[in-house]
Amino acid sequence: MTRHRIFRAILPAASLALIVAAGCATLSAAQAAQREDNSPSATSVSTAVVEPCPMAIANPPPVGADGKTIGGPLVVLNGVELLLQPATKVCLSSGYGQRNGRAHRGVDYHTRTSGDVLAAADGTILEATTRADFGAMIVIYHGSSVYTRYAHLASFSAPAKQGARIRRGEVLGPIGATGATSVRHLHYEILSGTYVSGVGSFGLATHNPFGLPSP
Ligand SMILES: [Zn+2]
């Protein structure tokens, strides 16, 4: 199963400030981290390296030297660092490329339990809509002509509103099976280009996340 760890580096600075202000300077780093983990305000982000699901998957990307993991936690496009796997409690269920004679322009992360969809990087939510094909779908603009799309959410979280600023690791909503799918999974796209009003995110170019370099 996929393992998850806490991406402590991006914990809100406020959490650290609180600990310092409370006079906990003698806490060991491990104790401090544990305290932050237990804080309800702490932002937890999966930094688990990507692992394929146990079942056979379409377009499997190459695995690493350990024969199991694929990469992550971050990839870079136009200088923007993005989570390769912006979700919790998932495994990779489909890679990018041709699948059953059709182009699969994203990658799929399947959850068997109750995983969440996370923002891959800081940005502004351009689209938070429900469509017949992608179900409950979010598109975020990260600057430098870089965008990400998240599809098939079960619902939208409170911060996931069109026009809202969002931080890396914030929950966009639970992974679902809305739209044209029967399997609970996140369809994730990394996009670039010029966002043209009227065409929106569907005028952008897609990228193979597993073809992008690490920071
Ligand atoms: Zn997909």
Boltz pocket constraint, residues with backbone or C-beta under 6 A from the ligand:
constraints:
  - pocket:
      binder: B
      contacts: [[A, 94], [A, 104], [A, 106], [A, 107], [A, 108], [A, 186], [A, 187], [A, 188]]
      max_distance: 6.0
